[in-house]
Amino acid sequence: MTHQGVLLTPTINKVWKAHQDRVFEELQNLHQPITIVGDGICDSPGYSAMFGAYSVLEVNLGKVLDIELAQSNEVNSSYHMEKEGLARAISKLQSHGVEVGTIITDRHKKLEHIAREKQYEDVRSWCAASSELENGDLSVAKWHSVNNHVQNRYTHENCIPSCLHDCQPETNAHYKRLQSGKIHISY
């Protein structure tokens, strides 16, 4: 027996479960559907991953709701682990009486399918900014523009002078935004 297996892991699990229960109760007391955002990550890139984790956050509270783990041998292949993670997370939220209204996830077709299968009409996609590896200045500029965007700033002092879509601060006033110079951690 190790300290990790006997003391550390059970303690972490207990604290995490207590956190989840408090957050689920807070969400139930809202008496309205919530907006979740989720994404998955695997232990290795490509189609040969063995383990995957899918994380779900609530947008307005800015709190992690669930982290679901999946193994490739539980599903058809490693490609399906992200879909399984989302399905498990939605099931857990529903079992705790939390109503999901909107799901925001990447453009993974399997995820859109599972969300629509579970009767979620409001499924939105986000897309990560990518650039050729040789163009470091453009990559940095894109990440700075994302950082500015989540702070409700739509002009940038780099090779991307402004957002390429219609983003007016007054039409986005109801969104919770990060503040420059502050560390944002939610427990």
Secondary structure in CASP SS format (residue, H / E / C, confidence):
PFRMAT SS
TARGET T0000
AUTHOR 0000-0000-0000
METHOD secondary structure of the structure
MODEL  1
M C 1.00
T C 1.00
H H 1.00
Q H 1.00
G H 1.00
V H 1.00
L H 1.00
L H 1.00
T H 1.00
P H 1.00
T H 1.00
I H 1.00
N H 1.00
K H 1.00
V H 1.00
W H 1.00
K H 1.00
A H 1.00
H H 1.00
Q H 1.00
D H 1.00
R H 1.00
V H 1.00
F H 1.00
E H 1.00
E H 1.00
L H 1.00
Q H 1.00
N C 1.00
L C 1.00
H C 1.00
Q C 1.00
P C 1.00
I E 1.00
T E 1.00
I E 1.00
V E 1.00
G E 1.00
D E 1.00
G E 1.00
I E 1.00
C E 1.00
D C 1.00
S C 1.00
P C 1.00
G C 1.00
Y C 1.00
S C 1.00
A C 1.00
M C 1.00
F E 1.00
G E 1.00
A E 1.00
Y E 1.00
S E 1.00
V E 1.00
L E 1.00
E E 1.00
V C 1.00
N C 1.00
L C 1.00
G C 1.00
K E 1.00
V E 1.00
L E 1.00
D E 1.00
I E 1.00
E E 1.00
L E 1.00
A E 1.00
Q E 1.00
S H 1.00
N H 1.00
E H 1.00
V C 1.00
N C 1.00
S C 1.00
S H 1.00
Y H 1.00
H H 1.00
M H 1.00
E H 1.00
K H 1.00
E H 1.00
G H 1.00
L H 1.00
A H 1.00
R H 1.00
A H 1.00
I H 1.00
S H 1.00
K H 1.00
L H 1.00
Q H 1.00
S H 1.00
H C 1.00
G C 1.00
V C 1.00
E C 1.00
V E 1.00
G E 1.00
T E 1.00
I E 1.00
I E 1.00
T E 1.00
D C 1.00
R C 1.00
H C 1.00
K H 1.00
K H 1.00
L H 1.00
E H 1.00
H H 1.00
I H 1.00
A H 1.00
R H 1.00
E H 1.00
K C 1.00
Q C 1.00
Y C 1.00
E C 1.00
D E 1.00
V E 1.00
R E 1.00
S E 1.00
W C 1.00
C C 1.00
A C 1.00
A C 1.00
S C 1.00
S C 1.00
E C 1.00
L C 1.00
E C 1.00
N C 1.00
G H 1.00
D H 1.00
L H 1.00
S H 1.00
V H 1.00
A H 1.00
K H 1.00
W H 1.00
H H 1.00
S H 1.00
V H 1.00
N H 1.00
N H 1.00
H H 1.00
V C 1.00
Q C 1.00
N C 1.00
R C 1.00
Y C 1.00
T E 1.00
H C 1.00
E C 1.00
N C 1.00
C C 1.00
I C 1.00
P C 1.00
S E 1.00
C C 1.00
L C 1.00
H C 1.00
D C 1.00
C C 1.00
Q C 1.00
P H 1.00
E H 1.00
T H 1.00
N H 1.00
A C 1.00
H C 1.00
Y C 1.00
K C 1.00
R C 1.00
L C 1.00
Q C 1.00
S C 1.00
G C 1.00
K C 1.00
I C 1.00
H C 1.00
I C 1.00
S C 1.00
Y C 1.00
END
